[in-house]
Amino acid sequence: MKLAHPLFVATVLTSSLSHANTQWSGELMLGFAEQELSDSNLSISGDDRSFGARLTYAFNTSFAIEFSYQNYGEAEDTFVDSFGDTIKDKWESDALSVGIKGSLPIGEDFNLIGRLGISKWDIKFTETDSAFSGEIFSATDERNDIYAGVGIEFNINETIFSNIEFTMTNMETKYDIDNEVSNIAISIGKKF
């Protein structure tokens, strides 16, 4: 019986090591992000291209941990306030994230994927008001918030894969303004 335990451990380690070359993967992402700034009085939105990179370590075919960077681009909105002044808002955001990825096979080469984690985001905001010509209000903030996403992964071959995914992050700033980011992206990845 004392021999069974070391044999079991050796079998598990050998099995893990034989698949070690496919446990890590890297991806490049390109997409479209919509950002909506809102507080109790106002809601404005804008969109831009997004891009990012992700490094993943798979513990098995169903569960992985991910590290990523995502740039959501720059959004802007212009409107006329109740005093008749033109307000121009511009903001950009990005995030460093760590999270888990779950995969569920839905065919021989397709997986349904779900993502959940924490983003350390950064937002930069500027605003001009035609009533105060030449003056620019600017603010920055960085905090942590939860992100979530779903998608479909397609295995092109044993090492190359592609994803289409939708993720959401609600950036709750210290200024009582939320920036809700909805991102649709396509990625191409390689298992190492």
Secondary structure as the mmCIF struct_conf table of DSSP 4:
data_model
#
loop_
_struct_conf.conf_type_id
_struct_conf.id
_struct_conf.beg_label_comp_id
_struct_conf.beg_label_asym_id
_struct_conf.beg_label_seq_id
_struct_conf.end_label_comp_id
_struct_conf.end_label_asym_id
_struct_conf.end_label_seq_id
TURN_TY1_P TURN_TY1_P1 LYS A 2 LEU A 3
HELX_RH_AL_P HELX_RH_AL_P1 ALA A 4 SER A 18
TURN_TY1_P TURN_TY1_P2 HIS A 19 HIS A 19
HELX_RH_3T_P HELX_RH_3T_P1 ALA A 20 THR A 22
TURN_TY1_P TURN_TY1_P3 GLN A 23 GLN A 23
STRN STRN1 TRP A 24 SER A 38
BEND BEND1 SER A 40 ASN A 41
STRN STRN2 SER A 43 ALA A 58
BEND BEND2 PHE A 59 SER A 62
STRN STRN3 PHE A 63 VAL A 80
TURN_TY1_P TURN_TY1_P4 SER A 82 PHE A 83
BEND BEND3 GLY A 84 GLY A 84
STRN STRN4 THR A 86 PRO A 105
BEND BEND4 GLY A 107 ASP A 109
STRN STRN5 PHE A 110 ASP A 129
HELX_RH_3T_P HELX_RH_3T_P2 SER A 130 PHE A 132
TURN_TY1_P TURN_TY1_P5 SER A 133 GLY A 134
STRN STRN6 ILE A 136 ASN A 155
BEND BEND5 ILE A 156 THR A 159
STRN STRN7 ILE A 160 GLU A 172
TURN_TY1_P TURN_TY1_P6 LYS A 174 TYR A 175
BEND BEND6 ASP A 176 ASP A 176
STRN STRN8 ASP A 178 LYS A 191
#
